[in-house]
Every structure is written in C-alpha cells, then in structure tokens.
Amino acid sequence: MKQIRVLIIDDEVGFSSVLAKRLRRREVDVSTAACGEEALHQLTKSTYNVIILDMNMPGMNGIQVLRAIKKDYPSVEVILLTGNSDIKNAQASMNAGAFDFILKPADTEISSNKIIDADRISRQHNRI
C-alpha cells in the first residue's frame, strides 16, 4: 500500500508540528501549512490524500478552505479540527463535504484512525 500523504493546515504552529511529528512516527508523509492560502498554493504543487484542517484561522476560515479544496480537489478527504464543541460548525463542515470532524486537542490514535479511513475513501475516488 502506498504511503498516506497528509497536509495539516493550522495557524497554531506548535499544534501542527506536534501532530505532524506523531504521524511521521506512524510512517505518514506529512506536510504543514499555517493558513488556508498557503495550503491552497501547496495543493497546486503536491498531491495529498487527506487534509487535517483547523476550523478557526485568520484569513480564510476552515469552511472557506474546505469549499475551495472540494471544488478543485474533490477526491481529497478533509478532516476538520476545532477547539470548541459547536455542533453547527460540525454540521456545516459535513454539509460542505468534510469527511469527519474532531475536537482539539486531537488524540493521535483517533486522528490516525480517521486519517486511515479517509485515505481509503480518497483512494476509492481516484479509482473511479
């Protein structure tokens, strides 16, 4: 099986670097971006199977970035992160095409399992 390629988009550099380090230990190929605009630029240069996307960032918020990703890269699965338990954000993200929604701080085991599931779906899209 090919290695999972993940892009973490979060303005909290400490959080994204810790999550990236933990995922790399699980042999996941991880890149990071500090904002939506940077991430969208990275997507023009590299291919990812799964994106971990923070809901609340300066500039483009998570829903705006999610919609842009799904418009141009529909087979990429997106898992949204948020620091609060706002169910409306969860519903809005799922309606906009998110694969799943997790709360910060994200547990590495839960995140890894969701990434594996999202990767499986992403690869199925690419075979169609």
N, C-alpha and C positions, 0 to 999 in steps of 0.2 A: 504494500500500500504506500502511496506517495505521502510525503510529509505534509502535515497540515500547515497552511500559511495563514497567519493571523495578523491583523492590523488592529492595534489598540489606539483609540482616539480619546484622549483625556487631557484636560488642561492641568490636572494635578500630576506633575511630572513624577513626584515621589511614588504615588499610587501606581501609575502605569509602569514605572521601571521595576517595582517590586513584583507586580503581576507578570511582567514580561520575563523576569529572571526565573520565577517559579514555573512558568510554562516552558521555558527553554530547558529546564531540568527534566521535563517530560517529553523532550525532543520535538517541541513545536517550534516552527520557524516564525519568529515574532518580530514585527516592526512596530514603531510607535509614531504617533503624530500628536501635537499639542493642541490642535484646533481643527475644525471642520474643513477650512480652506486648505490647510496643509495636507490633510488626508485625501481630499478630492484630487489634489495635484499628484500625490503618491499613487493613487489608483490609475492615473494615466500612464505611469511608468512601470508598475508592477502588478501582478495578479495575486489576489488573496481569495481564500475560500470562505473565511469567516472574519467579521469585524466586531470588535467589542467597542461600543460607542457610549460615551458619557452623555447623559441627557442634558445636563446643565453646564454650558460652556459660554465664554464670551464670544461675541460674533454670532455665527450660526449656532442655533441650539441643536440638540440631538434629533428632534423630529425633522428639522430642515435638512440636516445632513443625511438622515435616513432616506428621506424622499429623493434627494439628489442621487444617492447611491443606487436605490432601487430603480430609478429612471434609466440610468446609464449602465448599471451592472446588475441586472435582475437576478442572476444566479448566485450572487454573493449573499450569504446569510448574515444578518446583523443581530447581535445581542445587545440590547440597551442596558446601561447602568444608571442608577440614580441613587442619590444619598437619602432620599425620603421614600415613604411608602404610599405615595399618591397614586391611587388606583386609576384616576383619569389619565395620568401620564402612561400608565401601563396599557390601558385600552387604546389610547391614541397611537402609541407605538405599534401595537399589534395591528391596528387598522391600517397603518401606513406601511405595513409589510415586514415588521420585525419578526425574527424567528422566536425570540424569547426576551425576557425582561428579568434582570436580577438587581438586588439591592446591594449598595455599598455598605460596609466593606465586603467585597466579594470573596467568598470562601473558594480557595484554589481547587478543591475537589469538585465542588458544584460547578464552578466555571469550566473546569476541564471536561466534565461530562457533557455540559451544554455545548461546548466547542466541538466535541466529537460528534454529537448528534447533528449539529448544524453543518459540519463538514460533510457528513453522509448525505444530507439533503442537497447541499451545494453541488456535490459530485453527480448526484442523480439528475439535477437540472442540466448540467453540462453534457450529459449523455443523450439528452432528448434532442 
